[in-house]
């Protein structure tokens, strides 16, 4: 109870607790018999950010002494807490491995984020012609296997397949043409578990529509 900061509520009945504290109390109950394996179903659901940090610290401390099996839709939580991750789509286990191995195998390349000069904004958005011209340049100079996935203000996000190209080519081409392309900043990161999950989900939808 101390680990999850429930000691001040120890005298209360479960019905008197808030939703988040009920969740914390149920997690505490899972440890009462000192089990070798603890099953947690969406353990952080309904818990505030401070409570989620406490829960994360508790699991990381206790997993030295016992095994944890947890279900979650929060991929960040899965990456932080799990040594092995399985992804279920419609009840079917599609993969089971470490986070790094899953992202390397199914991540489909890297994420390229480009921040354009804020002066290019028109009514809060990048003009369509500029957006199209940038994508055309990326296709011609880096790889045709680039897809825009998100746009927030003057920040554009792309999924980039590394099939036949290197990270060095991406950095070199963009660095040499930043001024020409009106790029203020950019970054290249590994695909996330969220994107891997979306990849499997899209394949499932395509299969169902066939």
C-alpha atoms as an extended CHARMM CRD file, in Angstrom:
* protein
*
       210  EXT
         1         1  UNK       CA              0.0000000000        0.0000000000        0.0000000000  PROA      1               0.0000000000
         2         2  UNK       CA              2.8680000000        2.3450000000        0.7190000000  PROA      2               0.0000000000
         3         3  UNK       CA              4.3310000000        1.7950000000       -2.7580000000  PROA      3               0.0000000000
         4         4  UNK       CA              1.0490000000        2.9140000000       -4.3540000000  PROA      4               0.0000000000
         5         5  UNK       CA              0.3990000000        5.6150000000       -1.7240000000  PROA      5               0.0000000000
         6         6  UNK       CA             -2.8150000000        4.0430000000       -0.4490000000  PROA      6               0.0000000000
         7         7  UNK       CA             -1.9130000000        4.1100000000        3.2420000000  PROA      7               0.0000000000
         8         8  UNK       CA             -4.0680000000        7.2010000000        3.8730000000  PROA      8               0.0000000000
         9         9  UNK       CA             -7.1070000000        5.2590000000        2.5910000000  PROA      9               0.0000000000
        10        10  UNK       CA             -6.4310000000        2.0690000000        4.5760000000  PROA      10              0.0000000000
        11        11  UNK       CA             -9.4190000000        2.6550000000        6.8840000000  PROA      11              0.0000000000
        12        12  UNK       CA            -11.9300000000        3.1140000000        4.0390000000  PROA      12              0.0000000000
        13        13  UNK       CA            -14.2510000000        0.5690000000        2.4730000000  PROA      13              0.0000000000
        14        14  UNK       CA            -13.5760000000       -0.2030000000       -1.1690000000  PROA      14              0.0000000000
        15        15  UNK       CA            -16.8960000000        1.4530000000       -2.1350000000  PROA      15              0.0000000000
        16        16  UNK       CA            -15.6310000000        4.7570000000       -0.7410000000  PROA      16              0.0000000000
        17        17  UNK       CA            -12.5610000000        4.8830000000       -2.9860000000  PROA      17              0.0000000000
        18        18  UNK       CA            -12.2950000000        6.7390000000       -6.2750000000  PROA      18              0.0000000000
        19        19  UNK       CA            -11.9950000000        4.7570000000       -9.4920000000  PROA      19              0.0000000000
        20        20  UNK       CA             -8.2270000000        5.2020000000       -9.6240000000  PROA      20              0.0000000000
        21        21  UNK       CA             -7.7750000000        4.1770000000       -5.9940000000  PROA      21              0.0000000000
        22        22  UNK       CA            -10.0060000000        1.1380000000       -6.5070000000  PROA      22              0.0000000000
        23        23  UNK       CA             -7.6300000000        0.1210000000       -9.2810000000  PROA      23              0.0000000000
        24        24  UNK       CA             -4.6420000000        0.6070000000       -6.9580000000  PROA      24              0.0000000000
        25        25  UNK       CA             -6.3730000000       -1.4360000000       -4.2530000000  PROA      25              0.0000000000
        26        26  UNK       CA             -7.0050000000       -4.3070000000       -6.6850000000  PROA      26              0.0000000000
        27        27  UNK       CA             -3.3070000000       -4.2820000000       -7.6150000000  PROA      27              0.0000000000
        28        28  UNK       CA             -2.3830000000       -4.4360000000       -3.9190000000  PROA      28              0.0000000000
        29        29  UNK       CA             -4.7470000000       -7.3980000000       -3.5010000000  PROA      29              0.0000000000
        30        30  UNK       CA             -2.8640000000       -9.2730000000       -6.2370000000  PROA      30              0.0000000000
        31        31  UNK       CA              0.2010000000       -9.3720000000       -3.9570000000  PROA      31              0.0000000000
        32        32  UNK       CA             -1.5480000000      -10.5960000000       -0.7900000000  PROA      32              0.0000000000
        33        33  UNK       CA             -0.6180000000      -14.2670000000       -1.2240000000  PROA      33              0.0000000000
        34        34  UNK       CA              2.9550000000      -13.4420000000       -2.3180000000  PROA      34              0.0000000000
        35        35  UNK       CA              2.4500000000      -15.1710000000       -5.7080000000  PROA      35              0.0000000000
        36        36  UNK       CA              5.2210000000      -16.2360000000       -8.0770000000  PROA      36              0.0000000000
        37        37  UNK       CA              3.1930000000      -14.8980000000      -11.0260000000  PROA      37              0.0000000000
        38        38  UNK       CA              1.0500000000      -11.7360000000      -10.9640000000  PROA      38              0.0000000000
        39        39  UNK       CA             -1.6010000000      -11.2170000000      -13.6640000000  PROA      39              0.0000000000
        40        40  UNK       CA             -2.5250000000       -7.5830000000      -14.3260000000  PROA      40              0.0000000000
        41        41  UNK       CA             -5.2730000000       -6.5790000000      -16.7590000000  PROA      41              0.0000000000
        42        42  UNK       CA             -4.8860000000       -2.9540000000      -17.9330000000  PROA      42              0.0000000000
        43        43  UNK       CA             -3.2880000000       -2.0490000000      -14.5710000000  PROA      43              0.0000000000
        44        44  UNK       CA             -2.8260000000        1.6680000000      -15.2950000000  PROA      44              0.0000000000
        45        45  UNK       CA             -6.3430000000        2.2450000000      -16.6330000000  PROA      45              0.0000000000
        46        46  UNK       CA             -8.0380000000        5.0600000000      -14.7120000000  PROA      46              0.0000000000
        47        47  UNK       CA             -4.9100000000        5.9290000000      -12.7210000000  PROA      47              0.0000000000
        48        48  UNK       CA             -3.4800000000        9.4550000000      -12.8130000000  PROA      48              0.0000000000
        49        49  UNK       CA              0.0760000000       10.0970000000      -14.1400000000  PROA      49              0.0000000000
        50        50  UNK       CA              1.6150000000       10.1510000000      -10.6540000000  PROA      50              0.0000000000
        51        51  UNK       CA             -0.0770000000        6.8510000000       -9.8530000000  PROA      51              0.0000000000
        52        52  UNK       CA              1.1640000000        5.3110000000      -13.1060000000  PROA      52              0.0000000000
        53        53  UNK       CA              4.7260000000        6.2420000000      -12.1780000000  PROA      53              0.0000000000
        54        54  UNK       CA              4.2950000000        4.6040000000       -8.7700000000  PROA      54              0.0000000000
        55        55  UNK       CA              2.8430000000        1.4960000000      -10.4120000000  PROA      55              0.0000000000
        56        56  UNK       CA              5.7420000000        1.3350000000      -12.8550000000  PROA      56              0.0000000000
        57        57  UNK       CA              8.2530000000        1.6150000000      -10.0100000000  PROA      57              0.0000000000
        58        58  UNK       CA              6.4430000000       -1.1160000000       -8.0630000000  PROA      58              0.0000000000
        59        59  UNK       CA              6.4660000000       -3.5580000000      -10.9900000000  PROA      59              0.0000000000
        60        60  UNK       CA             10.1170000000       -2.8670000000      -11.7840000000  PROA      60              0.0000000000
        61        61  UNK       CA             11.0360000000       -3.4700000000       -8.1390000000  PROA      61              0.0000000000
        62        62  UNK       CA              8.9310000000       -6.6010000000       -7.6840000000  PROA      62              0.0000000000
        63        63  UNK       CA              9.8090000000       -8.3360000000      -10.9520000000  PROA      63              0.0000000000
        64        64  UNK       CA             13.1300000000       -9.3280000000       -9.3950000000  PROA      64              0.0000000000
        65        65  UNK       CA             11.1510000000      -11.7080000000       -7.1820000000  PROA      65              0.0000000000
        66        66  UNK       CA              8.2260000000      -12.7720000000       -9.3800000000  PROA      66              0.0000000000
        67        67  UNK       CA              6.9460000000      -12.8310000000      -12.9540000000  PROA      67              0.0000000000
        68        68  UNK       CA              4.3500000000      -10.4010000000      -14.2910000000  PROA      68              0.0000000000
        69        69  UNK       CA              1.8970000000      -10.9490000000      -17.1270000000  PROA      69              0.0000000000
        70        70  UNK       CA              0.0050000000       -7.8070000000      -18.0590000000  PROA      70              0.0000000000
        71        71  UNK       CA             -2.3610000000       -6.7360000000      -20.8030000000  PROA      71              0.0000000000
        72        72  UNK       CA             -2.3580000000       -3.1530000000      -22.0150000000  PROA      72              0.0000000000
        73        73  UNK       CA             -3.2940000000       -0.9620000000      -24.9650000000  PROA      73              0.0000000000
        74        74  UNK       CA             -0.6030000000        1.5080000000      -23.8850000000  PROA      74              0.0000000000
        75        75  UNK       CA              2.4410000000        0.6690000000      -26.0060000000  PROA      75              0.0000000000
        76        76  UNK       CA              4.6610000000        3.0640000000      -24.0520000000  PROA      76              0.0000000000
        77        77  UNK       CA              3.7550000000        1.1610000000      -20.8910000000  PROA      77              0.0000000000
        78        78  UNK       CA              4.5610000000       -2.1310000000      -22.6180000000  PROA      78              0.0000000000
        79        79  UNK       CA              7.9840000000       -0.8580000000      -23.7120000000  PROA      79              0.0000000000
        80        80  UNK       CA              8.7750000000        0.4330000000      -20.2250000000  PROA      80              0.0000000000
        81        81  UNK       CA              7.6480000000       -2.5550000000      -18.1820000000  PROA      81              0.0000000000
        82        82  UNK       CA              7.9280000000       -5.6530000000      -20.3590000000  PROA      82              0.0000000000
        83        83  UNK       CA             10.9680000000       -7.7270000000      -21.2500000000  PROA      83              0.0000000000
        84        84  UNK       CA              8.9000000000       -9.6420000000      -23.8250000000  PROA      84              0.0000000000
        85        85  UNK       CA              5.8540000000       -8.3860000000      -25.7040000000  PROA      85              0.0000000000
        86        86  UNK       CA              3.1460000000      -10.2590000000      -27.5610000000  PROA      86              0.0000000000
        87        87  UNK       CA              0.7570000000       -8.4750000000      -29.9350000000  PROA      87              0.0000000000
        88        88  UNK       CA             -2.7830000000       -9.8520000000      -30.2110000000  PROA      88              0.0000000000
        89        89  UNK       CA             -5.0340000000       -8.9680000000      -33.1430000000  PROA      89              0.0000000000
        90        90  UNK       CA             -8.6090000000      -10.3070000000      -32.9310000000  PROA      90              0.0000000000
        91        91  UNK       CA             -7.4970000000      -12.8720000000      -30.3680000000  PROA      91              0.0000000000
        92        92  UNK       CA             -4.6350000000      -14.1520000000      -32.5330000000  PROA      92              0.0000000000
        93        93  UNK       CA             -1.0460000000      -13.8920000000      -31.2630000000  PROA      93              0.0000000000
        94        94  UNK       CA              0.8180000000      -12.2820000000      -34.1490000000  PROA      94              0.0000000000
        95        95  UNK       CA              4.2740000000      -11.9460000000      -32.5890000000  PROA      95              0.0000000000
        96        96  UNK       CA              6.1370000000      -12.5630000000      -29.3260000000  PROA      96              0.0000000000
        97        97  UNK       CA              9.6220000000      -11.2080000000      -28.6640000000  PROA      97              0.0000000000
        98        98  UNK       CA             11.5470000000       -8.3640000000      -27.0730000000  PROA      98              0.0000000000
        99        99  UNK       CA             10.4190000000       -4.8300000000      -27.9420000000  PROA      99              0.0000000000
       100       100  UNK       CA             13.6060000000       -4.1710000000      -29.8960000000  PROA      100             0.0000000000
       101       101  UNK       CA             13.3320000000       -7.3800000000      -31.9230000000  PROA      101             0.0000000000
       102       102  UNK       CA              9.6780000000       -6.6900000000      -32.7710000000  PROA      102             0.0000000000
       103       103  UNK       CA             10.3990000000       -3.1240000000      -33.8850000000  PROA      103             0.0000000000
       104       104  UNK       CA             13.3830000000       -4.2430000000      -35.9570000000  PROA      104             0.0000000000
       105       105  UNK       CA             11.3810000000       -6.9860000000      -37.6960000000  PROA      105             0.0000000000
       106       106  UNK       CA              7.9980000000       -5.3300000000      -38.1570000000  PROA      106             0.0000000000
       107       107  UNK       CA              8.7580000000       -1.6280000000      -37.7960000000  PROA      107             0.0000000000
       108       108  UNK       CA              8.9100000000       -1.0400000000      -41.5540000000  PROA      108             0.0000000000
       109       109  UNK       CA             11.7880000000        1.3980000000      -41.5660000000  PROA      109             0.0000000000
       110       110  UNK       CA             12.0920000000        4.6690000000      -39.6870000000  PROA      110             0.0000000000
       111       111  UNK       CA             10.0600000000        7.7550000000      -38.8710000000  PROA      111             0.0000000000
       112       112  UNK       CA             11.1750000000       11.0210000000      -40.4750000000  PROA      112             0.0000000000
       113       113  UNK       CA              9.8530000000       14.1850000000      -38.8460000000  PROA      113             0.0000000000
       114       114  UNK       CA             10.3740000000       17.4620000000      -40.6850000000  PROA      114             0.0000000000
       115       115  UNK       CA              9.7200000000       20.8780000000      -39.1890000000  PROA      115             0.0000000000
       116       116  UNK       CA              9.2800000000       23.5400000000      -41.8570000000  PROA      116             0.0000000000
       117       117  UNK       CA              9.7650000000       27.2610000000      -41.3570000000  PROA      117             0.0000000000
       118       118  UNK       CA              6.7740000000       28.6560000000      -39.4850000000  PROA      118             0.0000000000
       119       119  UNK       CA              6.5580000000       31.4700000000      -42.0520000000  PROA      119             0.0000000000
       120       120  UNK       CA              5.1980000000       28.9030000000      -44.5320000000  PROA      120             0.0000000000
       121       121  UNK       CA              1.9690000000       28.5180000000      -42.5730000000  PROA      121             0.0000000000
       122       122  UNK       CA             -1.2390000000       29.7310000000      -44.2000000000  PROA      122             0.0000000000
       123       123  UNK       CA             -4.3170000000       29.7090000000      -41.9580000000  PROA      123             0.0000000000
       124       124  UNK       CA             -2.5310000000       27.3180000000      -39.6110000000  PROA      124             0.0000000000
       125       125  UNK       CA             -1.5040000000       24.7920000000      -42.2700000000  PROA      125             0.0000000000
       126       126  UNK       CA              1.2080000000       24.1900000000      -44.8350000000  PROA      126             0.0000000000
       127       127  UNK       CA             -0.0320000000       24.9770000000      -48.3450000000  PROA      127             0.0000000000
       128       128  UNK       CA             -0.9210000000       21.8780000000      -50.3230000000  PROA      128             0.0000000000
       129       129  UNK       CA              1.4970000000       22.7640000000      -53.1310000000  PROA      129             0.0000000000
       130       130  UNK       CA              4.4210000000       23.0310000000      -50.6930000000  PROA      130             0.0000000000
       131       131  UNK       CA              3.4840000000       19.7520000000      -49.0250000000  PROA      131             0.0000000000
       132       132  UNK       CA              3.2380000000       17.9960000000      -52.3880000000  PROA      132             0.0000000000
       133       133  UNK       CA              6.5320000000       19.4920000000      -53.6060000000  PROA      133             0.0000000000
       134       134  UNK       CA              8.3630000000       18.3000000000      -50.4900000000  PROA      134             0.0000000000
       135       135  UNK       CA              6.9960000000       14.7640000000      -50.8130000000  PROA      135             0.0000000000
       136       136  UNK       CA              7.9400000000       14.7350000000      -54.5010000000  PROA      136             0.0000000000
       137       137  UNK       CA             11.4990000000       15.7970000000      -53.6070000000  PROA      137             0.0000000000
       138       138  UNK       CA             11.7570000000       13.0760000000      -50.9520000000  PROA      138             0.0000000000
       139       139  UNK       CA             10.5920000000       10.4660000000      -53.4670000000  PROA      139             0.0000000000
       140       140  UNK       CA             13.0910000000       11.6180000000      -56.0910000000  PROA      140             0.0000000000
       141       141  UNK       CA             16.1310000000       12.1330000000      -53.8600000000  PROA      141             0.0000000000
       142       142  UNK       CA             15.7930000000        9.5920000000      -51.0440000000  PROA      142             0.0000000000
       143       143  UNK       CA             13.3560000000        6.7840000000      -51.8990000000  PROA      143             0.0000000000
       144       144  UNK       CA              9.9070000000        6.4140000000      -53.4690000000  PROA      144             0.0000000000
       145       145  UNK       CA              8.9640000000        4.3210000000      -50.4330000000  PROA      145             0.0000000000
       146       146  UNK       CA              8.0030000000        7.3060000000      -48.2770000000  PROA      146             0.0000000000
       147       147  UNK       CA              4.4860000000        7.9450000000      -47.0190000000  PROA      147             0.0000000000
       148       148  UNK       CA              3.2450000000       10.9820000000      -45.1190000000  PROA      148             0.0000000000
       149       149  UNK       CA              1.4430000000        9.8130000000      -41.9780000000  PROA      149             0.0000000000
       150       150  UNK       CA              0.7620000000       12.9800000000      -40.0060000000  PROA      150             0.0000000000
       151       151  UNK       CA              0.6900000000       16.7700000000      -40.2110000000  PROA      151             0.0000000000
       152       152  UNK       CA              0.4980000000       19.0760000000      -37.1990000000  PROA      152             0.0000000000
       153       153  UNK       CA              0.9290000000       22.7620000000      -37.9660000000  PROA      153             0.0000000000
       154       154  UNK       CA              4.3360000000       23.0650000000      -39.6850000000  PROA      154             0.0000000000
       155       155  UNK       CA              5.5200000000       19.5790000000      -38.6140000000  PROA      155             0.0000000000
       156       156  UNK       CA              5.2070000000       16.7480000000      -41.1220000000  PROA      156             0.0000000000
       157       157  UNK       CA              5.7580000000       13.0720000000      -40.2870000000  PROA      157             0.0000000000
       158       158  UNK       CA              6.7190000000       10.3800000000      -42.7960000000  PROA      158             0.0000000000
       159       159  UNK       CA              7.1120000000        6.6000000000      -42.7210000000  PROA      159             0.0000000000
       160       160  UNK       CA             10.3170000000        5.7250000000      -44.5890000000  PROA      160             0.0000000000
       161       161  UNK       CA             11.2060000000        2.2350000000      -45.7920000000  PROA      161             0.0000000000
       162       162  UNK       CA             14.9340000000        1.4960000000      -45.5510000000  PROA      162             0.0000000000
       163       163  UNK       CA             14.7490000000       -1.0330000000      -48.3690000000  PROA      163             0.0000000000
       164       164  UNK       CA             17.7690000000       -0.2410000000      -50.5530000000  PROA      164             0.0000000000
       165       165  UNK       CA             18.8460000000        2.9370000000      -48.7230000000  PROA      165             0.0000000000
       166       166  UNK       CA             20.8230000000        3.8430000000      -45.6180000000  PROA      166             0.0000000000
       167       167  UNK       CA             20.2350000000        6.2880000000      -42.7950000000  PROA      167             0.0000000000
       168       168  UNK       CA             23.3150000000        8.1160000000      -44.0320000000  PROA      168             0.0000000000
       169       169  UNK       CA             21.6000000000        8.8980000000      -47.3240000000  PROA      169             0.0000000000
       170       170  UNK       CA             18.6010000000       10.4020000000      -45.5330000000  PROA      170             0.0000000000
       171       171  UNK       CA             20.7630000000       12.6430000000      -43.3580000000  PROA      171             0.0000000000
       172       172  UNK       CA             23.0950000000       13.6660000000      -46.1880000000  PROA      172             0.0000000000
       173       173  UNK       CA             20.3690000000       14.5900000000      -48.6590000000  PROA      173             0.0000000000
       174       174  UNK       CA             18.2830000000       16.5740000000      -46.1910000000  PROA      174             0.0000000000
       175       175  UNK       CA             21.2810000000       18.3160000000      -44.6240000000  PROA      175             0.0000000000
       176       176  UNK       CA             22.5400000000       19.4410000000      -48.0340000000  PROA      176             0.0000000000
       177       177  UNK       CA             19.1400000000       20.7910000000      -49.1110000000  PROA      177             0.0000000000
       178       178  UNK       CA             17.6660000000       22.1310000000      -45.8520000000  PROA      178             0.0000000000
       179       179  UNK       CA             17.7120000000       25.7550000000      -46.9730000000  PROA      179             0.0000000000
       180       180  UNK       CA             16.3190000000       24.9670000000      -50.4160000000  PROA      180             0.0000000000
       181       181  UNK       CA             13.4630000000       22.9720000000      -48.8420000000  PROA      181             0.0000000000
       182       182  UNK       CA             12.6920000000       25.5650000000      -46.1150000000  PROA      182             0.0000000000
       183       183  UNK       CA             13.4110000000       22.9820000000      -43.3960000000  PROA      183             0.0000000000
       184       184  UNK       CA             13.9830000000       24.4070000000      -39.9230000000  PROA      184             0.0000000000
       185       185  UNK       CA             14.7120000000       21.0670000000      -38.2510000000  PROA      185             0.0000000000
       186       186  UNK       CA             14.3030000000       17.3170000000      -38.7530000000  PROA      186             0.0000000000
       187       187  UNK       CA             14.7740000000       14.0170000000      -36.9400000000  PROA      187             0.0000000000
       188       188  UNK       CA             14.8900000000       10.3140000000      -37.7670000000  PROA      188             0.0000000000
       189       189  UNK       CA             13.6990000000        7.7790000000      -35.1950000000  PROA      189             0.0000000000
       190       190  UNK       CA             12.9790000000        4.0730000000      -35.0100000000  PROA      190             0.0000000000
       191       191  UNK       CA              9.4090000000        2.9090000000      -35.5100000000  PROA      191             0.0000000000
       192       192  UNK       CA              7.3970000000        2.6300000000      -32.2860000000  PROA      192             0.0000000000
       193       193  UNK       CA              5.3630000000       -0.2740000000      -30.9400000000  PROA      193             0.0000000000
       194       194  UNK       CA              2.2350000000        1.7960000000      -31.6500000000  PROA      194             0.0000000000
       195       195  UNK       CA              3.1600000000        1.8360000000      -35.3280000000  PROA      195             0.0000000000
       196       196  UNK       CA              3.8870000000       -1.8990000000      -35.3190000000  PROA      196             0.0000000000
       197       197  UNK       CA              0.4740000000       -2.5400000000      -33.7460000000  PROA      197             0.0000000000
       198       198  UNK       CA             -1.1720000000       -0.3210000000      -36.3840000000  PROA      198             0.0000000000
       199       199  UNK       CA              0.6860000000       -2.2600000000      -39.0880000000  PROA      199             0.0000000000
       200       200  UNK       CA             -0.7950000000       -5.5610000000      -37.8830000000  PROA      200             0.0000000000
       201       201  UNK       CA             -4.2500000000       -4.0160000000      -37.4580000000  PROA      201             0.0000000000
       202       202  UNK       CA             -4.2430000000       -2.6420000000      -41.0270000000  PROA      202             0.0000000000
       203       203  UNK       CA             -3.2090000000       -6.0310000000      -42.4030000000  PROA      203             0.0000000000
       204       204  UNK       CA             -6.0830000000       -7.6220000000      -40.4820000000  PROA      204             0.0000000000
       205       205  UNK       CA             -8.5800000000       -5.1280000000      -41.9410000000  PROA      205             0.0000000000
       206       206  UNK       CA             -7.2420000000       -5.7850000000      -45.4500000000  PROA      206             0.0000000000
       207       207  UNK       CA             -7.6000000000       -9.5360000000      -44.9140000000  PROA      207             0.0000000000
       208       208  UNK       CA            -11.2080000000       -9.1350000000      -43.7290000000  PROA      208             0.0000000000
       209       209  UNK       CA            -12.0830000000       -6.9780000000      -46.7530000000  PROA      209             0.0000000000
       210       210  UNK       CA            -10.7390000000       -9.4740000000      -49.2760000000  PROA      210             0.0000000000
